């Protein structure tokens, strides 16, 4: 079967022919109907070359971690698995299911989950992939093409929103910095799960238009990695929040500028969540540089419970995926469009 793989450290990925995988004990074979692309894939070969061996990654491996399809075959000891033919999505982050974090339902912190499908192990940019039974989410009528991005972009943004829900009382405002794939889901999660007004921030007029379509109550032209004034944006955000500041700010960009603007817009007792991996740093003094009594947090990934919750929201029609579909032989073109930020929604490959 064809597979889009990283074949050696620091090499660009390419399509190659590989054997169809076979499910092991406790695993199923999934026929991939759709695989969403993620911005982290664009730097995966460089990341793998720098740290991959230290955290258990091995080349070659197939990219792709936002996966939906149907159960194609069962391995041994899979009595709890859905029957062959059942449409499923796959939980994106890997976890062991045995450590203290997993047993407490905090599997996104699993220390044994550093290698997973699409990052160190074979992922979904191929017609077939294997997965453990605990990673399967029945789709209950949801289109796999729409479901695939929910497993990472949708679930990660939901994890962030869930963290800030205690700060979102009626009359409060939540700010979403970066109205791309994850930010677009966060806007919808906030509207579906909280009473907050939602303000979206982006440098792209097109993305701000989509943010309004997805439910944002107000939009603000924002800061990028090398442009804009963080103090101006923080002031504009406070004004959009009634001058008292935001109850919560979620930064899906993560540059110095967006972090500075976002933290500067948080009101006392609010929350700031850093989700974007833009390489920025928080430079703030103990006095005067941080909002009083506020929470500042960051994380990576999401939990199995997050993924189930997001699929349920989509199946109920409370959130939706905006997707642009590409065949597997056009995956390089899809990544170019993702890198150029010309996509209206998430790029999805249909192997």
C-alpha positions, 0 to 999 in steps of 0.5 A: 500500500502507499504511505506518506513516510519520514524515511530517515532523520531530517529527510522530507517525507515522501510516498513509498510502498509498504506492506499492509500492517497486521493487528497485534494482540489487543489491536484492530486494523482500521481502513483509513477513510480520512486523515486530517493534516496538522501544522506539527507535521510540517516540522516532524522530520526536523523534530524527529532528527533532534529529539526522536531517538531520545523519546523512543521514535524510530524511522521510518514511520508514516505521518498522520495522527488525525484519523477516522475510518472503519474497523477492517480486521481484529487482532487477538484479545479484542472481544471489546472491539467494535465489529468489523465494518464499524465506522470509528475515529482514533484518539490522537495522543498515545497513552499506556492505560496503566500509569497513575495519570491514565488511571486518573483520567489524565492520560494526556500527561502519560509519560509512556505516550511520547511515541504514537501514531504519526509521531514515531509510529505508523500513522494514518496517511496510508490506506490502513493503520493499526490501533489499540481497542482503547483508542477507538471512538464509534462515530454514530453516523458522523461522517469520517471526513468531518470526524478526522480533525476532531481527534486532535484539533477538535479535542486539543481545543476542547481540552483548553476550553474545559480548563477555563470553564470555571472562569467563564461566568455569564457576562464574561468574555473569552478571547481566542487568539489565532482563528485557524483550525484549533481556534475555530474549534475553540470558538465553537466549544466556547459557544456550545459549553459556556455562557461567555461572549467570544472575541476572536483575534487573527491577522487574516481578514479571511480567518476573522470572517470564518470566526464570525461564521463559527460564532465569534461575537466580535473580532480584533485584528491581531499580532503575528510573529513579527508585526503588530503591537502587543500593547495595542492588541491587549488594549483593544482586547480589554476594550472588547471585554468592557475594559475590565479584561478577559475572563479567559484568553486561549492563545493558539499561536504562541509567539512572543507577541501573542503571549504578551498581548494575551496575558496583558488582556486577562483580568484578575482571577482569569485564565491564560492558556498557551496552546500554540507552539510558536516558540514564544516566551512569557517575559513578566515580572512577579509584580505588575506583569501578571494578572492578579490571582490568574491562572497561566497554563500550558499543555500538549494534546488531549485526553481520551475523554476529550476526544469522546466529548468532541465527537459527541458534540459533532454528532449532535450538530453542536459543532462542525468541521470545515474541511478541504479534501485532498487525495493521498497522491496530492498530500504534498500540495495539501501541506503546501496549502497548510503552510501558506495558510490558504485553507479555509478549514482543515486539510483532510487526506482521503487515502 
